[in-house]
């Protein structure tokens, strides 16, 4: 086991909770989740408790929920990750927000600690440019849902030291997942390809080519995708997909132009599963 004794996760939303859950299942000594305020911290704690309970009920792990959750803390103070060997930032996909959070985390960490971002599209080098120790910074792009996903994309920045890439690959293996290593570039490998397919699927709905269900069935049955591109868009969140697409369009040009339908659905609040409706209805 090569995982650090303590892992910090800053951001307790769906991705942050998923990352914390995955590290708990892998046996890290302690996982510390940091949220912005007491209300958000309570939601994160409740989400982590539900996720761990579901894993135990499935019989996928030999430990009890209290044993696992006994190694987790949810806090509102960045100072509580000061003893972590690795801290993963998992706040929303906004450059200014991530820069602020990463700077505050780096300020409390010893120079021997590793720092990572879970960004799915923003430049690792752009984020690293605001850090004092960019050589100890790497992208760890987890996929949703984190515990069930089989891949983590390791994004190597221009200044990332090779040993950190090696360490990251070992951590991912300890989590029971495969890794790929990509150089920092817009959308990396996975988001770039996934968004391209998702946007084309949205254009097909817009043009009346087929229903969302039939488009997804074509990719699931015909190409063995585990989930169709439109259902995945609902899971990710249409607002999140819109933000990533806008970023890729700025960086890579009109091949990532945003379909008007996507903008219309976001403006109407049809954001996918979290809103109850997107390309599909999500009745709990």
N, C-alpha and C positions, 0 to 999 in steps of 0.2 A: 504494500500500500504506500503510495507516494504522496497522497493528499496531505496538505498542511494540517497541523493540529487544530487550527481555527480558521474558518472561512467566513468572510463577511459578504453580505449581499446588500447593496444599497438600492432600495426600491422594492416595495412589497406588493406590487401589482401581480397580475397573472403570471408574467414571466419571472419576476423576482421570487415569488412563492414557489414556482416550479423549479427554479434553480436551487433554492434552499432545500426543497423536498429531495431533489436528486442527490445532493451532497449528504443529507441525513441518511438516505437509504444506503449510500456507499460506505458509511461508517466514519465520516469526519468527526473528530473529537467534539467539536462545537460549531454551530452555525449561528451567526448573529445577523439578523435582518434589521435594517435601519429604514424607518419611514419618517415622513415629514412632520407628522403631528400625532397626537394620541388617538384620534378617530381613525386615521389611516393605519396606524399600528394595530389597533384592535381588529380592523378588517383583515390585515395581513395575518395576524395570529389565528383568526378564525379560519381563513383560507388554508393555512398550513395544517391546522388540526384536521380539517375535512380531508385534505389530500392524504395525510399520513394514515388516517383511519381507513380510508378506502384501500390503501395499499395493504394494510394489515388484514382487512376483511377478505381481500382477494387471495390471501395466503402466499403472497409473493415474497415475503420476508419472514425470518424466524423470530423477530423481536416484536414486542408489544408497542402499542401507540405511546403509552407513558414513557417507555424506555427511549423511544426515538425523540419525542418532544422534550424530554428532559435534557437533551443536548442542544435545544434551540432556544434562542432569546430573540424577542422582538423589542426594539428600542426606538427612541426618537433622537438619540445622540450619536453623531458620527464618531465621537471620541470612543465609543464602545467597540469599535473595530480596530483600535490601536494595536491590539495584540495579535491580529490576524496575520497569517502568512500569505494569504491571498484575499483580495477584495474584488468582487465582481460588481460593477455598476450596471443597474438594470432599470434606470429611470426612462421616461418617455423619449421618443426620437426627436429631440430638439437640441441643436448644437449648443446653444447658450446654457440650457439646463444641465447638459452633460458636462460641459466645461466647468461650471460652478461646482457641481457635485464632486467631480474628479479632483479638482483643486483642493476642496475641503477635506476629502479623504486622504490625499497625498500628504497634507499638512500634519496629519496625526500618525502616519505610518512610519516605522523605522525604515532606513534605506535598504534593508535586506528583504522587505516585503515585495510581493508581486501585485500588480494592479491590472485589472482587465475591464473591458467594456463589452456589453452584450449588444451593441448596436448591430442592426441588420443592414444598414446602408450608409451611414455617415462615415467619413474618412477617419481611419485610425490615426493617420499622420496629422490631420487637422486637430484632433483631440490631443495628441501627444505634444503638439507644439505649445500647449499651455502648461505642460508639466515640467518639473525640475529633473525628473528621472525618466525620460521617455524610453530609455533602454530597458526599463523594467515594466513596460506597458505593452499589452497585447489585446487583440480582439478575440473574444470567445463568444461566437454567435450560436446560441442555443435555439432550438426550434420548439414551437408550441404544439402539443403539450410536452413539457420538458421531460418528465420521467419516462414517458412512453416513446419519445423520439429516439432514433437510432444514430443520430449524427450531431456533431458539433463542428462548426467551421472555425478553424484557427486562422486569424488574420494577422499576418506578420507586417508590422510597420517598418519603415525605412531604418529606424534606430533600434528596433527590438533585438535584443541579444539572442543568438542562436540557442543558448541553453534554456531560455524561457520557452521557446517553441517546443523544445524537447520535453521540458517539464509539463507544458500544457497538454501535449499528446499523451503523456503518462497519466495525467489527471483524468483526461477524457476516457482513457482505457479503464481506469479504476471506477469510473461511473458506469461502466458497461456499455459504452458507446464507441462508435467509430469516429475518426476525425479526418478532415482534409485540411491541408495547409494552402492558403492563398495569399498572394501579395495584396497590399492595400490598393483597392481600385473601386470605382463607384458600383455599389451593389454586390461587391465581391463575386462569388460564383453563384451561390444559391439564390439570393434575392434577385439578382439580375435575370436569371433564367425564369424563376418563379413568377416575377412580376410581369415579364414579357408574355408569358402564357396567360396569366390572369387578365391582363389588359385586353388581349385579343379575344378571350372568352367574353368579356364585357361588351366589346364591340359587336360580337356575334349576337348577343341578346339585343343590343341596341338596333341592329339591322334586321331583327326578326328571323335570323337564320334557324334558330331552334330555341326551345325552352331552356332555362337554366338546368333543370333536371336532366334533360337529354344531352346537353353539352357535357355535363359532368359524367354522365354514364359513358359517353364516348371515350373519355380519357381513363376512367376507372376500368371499364371492361375491355376497351381496345388497346390501351397503352399500359395497363396495370398500375396506374397511379393509385396510391392508397386512399386518396380523397380527391374529388374533383376540384378544379381551379376556382369555381364560384362558391362552393361550400367552404373551401379554404379561405377565400376572401372574407366570407362571413365570420369565420373563426378568428381570423387575424384582426378584423375590424376594417370597415370600408374607409374610415377616416385615417387609419394607420396606413393602409395600402395607398390612399391618395397622397399622403405626405411622402411616402417612399417614391412613388411614381413621379411626383413633381421634382423631387431631388434628382432622380435619374434623368428626367427630361432636361433639367438644367445642365447636368454634367455630360450627358451622352447624346443629346439632341432629340429630334422629332420621332425617332423610333419608339420612344417612351412617352409620346403625347398622351395626355389623360383623356379618356372618352368622356364626352359631356354627360352620359348617363351616370358615371361614377360621381361626378360633381353634384348632379341633381339629387342623387340618393343620399349623399352626405348632408347636403343642405336640408333635406327633408327629415333628417334624423334616422334614416334607415341604415344603421351602422353595422348590422349583422347580429350575431348571437347576443352580444351584450345589450342590444336595444330591443331584442325580441323579433326583429325582422330585418332582413337584408335581401339577398336574392332568394332566400328561403325564410319560412316562419320558424321561430325557435320558441315554442311553448314549453316552459319548464314542466 
